[in-house]
């Protein structure tokens, strides 16, 4: 697949392009939650508001969003039906879970938290200033969201309801109160009590803190390093083991390039999204097409596109690489890259992992 420069530019969503929505959910008028801002960057996510702007609505098999909140502001307890992953971009956050939010853990810049489905969760900006979270939600259709029954009951006092179609109804704007059969009711107490209990130890196993990233050489070409987080992604290092392995509908791993380092060219069948955490990357495609992606920016790479990565500037580039699907992905490097690797004594075994070329048998190969 080839892209023109115009097509490549259209897949870049910069920090300045993100458009906040302050009425995305039913708790938007609750004191202590009224200053939160929701962003839908790729896909609509779970927003209930007709006012939400989606930067890139094209289906990817997952959604990329964000939340920005001042100190002390809370996103209240709610349930997702598909995977929800938080990437702390800035600040310090208190994540809570359980039927009453009775469990807590702290996340800081560079940390990633994956919360199981069908568990109430919420979060508060516990840092000294404005904080920022990127989010990944599994599937193209997330199924919406269920807020805690206390939140739904309180929202009604402000004239807010959620229709059966997951649309926010605001009577202060002239919306009619939907009939009981046309709105999402509070979850019955017995069903809340029956939800699965996630222990503190289990939740800690679903957190990959910045100091715990397992960076190792990731590919047959170059010095790029990979640190797996969720599922089996694009690494070609057979020693890599992702710390979080249950199905999410996508994989996520940290890519690190030191100044001047490159990766590629290679193709990948699946769609890939790059979220730059620190530093700056230049993505290069065929036909002399290139795009620079700065920290906080998001970039969508179509499946089948030949791409290369280069760290730009004087600092290392750290980026989260999100790829659709729970299966292991197979990057296909250009022939000249494989030839150069062969010349340095490296090859790919039948499993697609980097190995010493002298140890690889020549029989049984196709081509």
Steps between C-alpha positions, in 0.01 A plus 500: 500500500629843405402837646535848362636770727149638540368157603785450744449842657130425550584207730691719745301629797709755684451617855352823365246300298345332806154641575365472854142432600385598848159332475609155386344303789213499744712628792601822320303720745600321818711730721856376492453352153376802306846609377604176331562505125459199271669446164420253222809482282451179303149356509208628710590305816214500748394864494129565552504853360399618156752782548803271507744558212677188368827587324536177301178292493646225279462156666824354637374214716554721806446860609754760613379775731618721782389670820626829638410614852620758752621400844233333711252437218354149476366277227242296687449125529390331179517168317637419154418190297826503304858557608589838649866598529634821653833651392612774739644778289524764771442529873412264781171313504305295749326208331227328699294189441239281668127522560551817705844599376649363819836406342763749386833513320715790382616553141772741388635625168598208278293244693237281330195355677267240347167462682299176455158520337179494706669666797408845632792738460567871536794736531602831654774745410710490818786707358570868566384626159312399188552134413457303181411138428493328165258208480461193281160331478460162336286432190345749258167479681569523874137441597475823698551541873310432823543754778469409865136507618574782745629714213196432283263590784691820581516603134120496481499779760685712241263397221746257337411155369653245264267371232492136397706606197778633729411863427529763772164662571526847656163652595666838563561519124139417418529123469196303608531261792504154338249243625633238739513246222705736285782574741772308679385435860728463802654154524313296764687463831503121469676522164753747639573261787544211255777671298839333503738606775843607375761471773775755545759243392307421183472867410869556567576224248312712243717809553826557314675788672760704315794361706386143424513520121706212359680667211702263281616506137184433304582440135732345248596847384635795693524580867134569574383361833158364592334460841182291478199601707183331368487194278727384223597793284770559240816403690730247333682424827404148611591581863231765527201408717208746528403558864127524410374220277120475523317595176454874448439513125836673454862486610696785658876532541749778554738582215822688584741654253808690611596818310596414144372141518263361238268205456381360167391500230242232573136424433229374732164361399316649798416862577743667737464810717802685636461719811822690568560533873836679492730627228423520130467244223513533124295243312617441146297330227553419134522773234691739732196548725574575865327634812647624829317394816572694816443412864125482578415446131322194358560341161306227317691277257284299256558128466725398211692828496879498479625712787823600677552675833777744591567683826522873431676741733741464789291280730373145483156444352262287706174405330220257574429272204142370490414236240160342434440136592594265782726284282874540467588743222763437231685806369645432155827682443620608159733252321803729528450515877497121524807477275688745722401299807621181333831669434536574869418143594130530585188343356139424584402153611180329384314667786604845380744564785857630473763225519864438416499432127762225524262295715208516259457195272462558129277200426123521489489866399270637238677721251 
